[in-house]
């Protein structure tokens, strides 16, 4: 049987977001998660999670969850979770999932200026 897993260390980014049959969850790393280079001699530890076919892994920067609308409300991880819960992840491609997230964030921003980078990587586990 083929083993599917992700090994990662978090050096200051948003936790990975995993969408599975059990619903969405944020994947905690182990050890320190200071931004890389912020603390001299910081020891980052690898974390391994097992993945199953049909799961979707979303890696993103905080510019997504911290995008603000005109009254300075954050888009938030809760809004991202709610959006993910409404998507049919089985039929959407990675690009379509990214487009849906960006559309949701842009609608939330309602014309407000972008104040941080917004990066998303979506991996569909086959």
N, C-alpha and C positions, 0 to 999 in steps of 0.2 A: 504494500500500500504506500502511495506517495505521501510524504509528510509536507504539510503546508504550514509555514510559520513565518513570523516576522521577528527579527532581532533588531532592537533599537536602543539608543540612549537619548534622553531628552536633554538638550543643552540650551534651554531657555525658550523653547517654542511651546505652543499650545499642545496639550495632550492629543494623541491620535484619537480619532472618533471612529468607532467600529459599529457598523450597522449589520445586525444579524437577525436570525429568526426570533431571538429573545428580545429584540428591540435595540435601540441605540444605547451605546455606553461609551464613556470616555476611558481610555486605557492609561492607567497610571504607570509611570516608570518607577525605577528604583534608584535610591541614592539622591544626590544633589541634582538640581536642575537649573542651576545658575546659567545665564547666558555664557556661551563659550568665551573664555578669555577674561571674564569678569573677576574671578577669584583665582589667584595663582595656586597652582597645584591641586585644583579641585579634582576629585576622583569621580568620574562618571561611570555608572555601572550599566551593563547591558541588561535588557529585559527581553524575554522571549514570550510571544503569545502564539498560540496555535490558531490557525485559520481553517475555516470550512468553506467548501464550494457554496457559492451564493452570497457570501458575506461581502461587504463593501467597506474598505478602509479609506477614511478621509483624513488627509494631512493638510493642515491649514495654518496660516499665520494669524496673529491676534488682530490684524487689520479687519478681518471678517467679523469676528465677534464684538469688536470694539467700534465698529462703524456707527456713527451717530446721526440721528435725524435732526431737524431744525430746533427741537427743544432739548437736544443733547442726551436723548435716551439711547443707550447702547443697543445694537442689534441683538447681542447676547447669545450665549450657548443654548439657552432655553428656546429661543426662536429657531436656532439652527436645528435643534432636536425636533421641534414641532414640524418644521419643513420636511425633514428627513422622514418623519412618520407619515407624511402625506404622499410621498413619492413612491411610485411602483418601481423599486430598484431592480426587479427581475427583468424589466423590459427596457429600461433606460440605459444608454451607453454612459461611459465615464464622462464624456464631453457633455452629454445632455444633463447629467447630474450637476456638473460644474456650472453650466448655464443656468439651471434652476436656482442654485445657491446665489449666484451673482444677481439674478433678477430679483430674488427676495431681498437681498441686501440693498440693491439700488432702490427698490420700492420703499424700503424702510428709511433710507437716507433722504428721500423726498426732495432731491435737489441740493442737499448739503454737500459741501466740498469733502473730498476724500482726504483724510489726514494721516494715513499710514498705508504701507503696502498691503495688498490683498492677494494672497497666493493660495491656491488650492491644488492638491494632487489627489486624484481619486483612483483607487485600485480595486477592480472587481476580481474577486477570487473565483477561479474557474475550477 
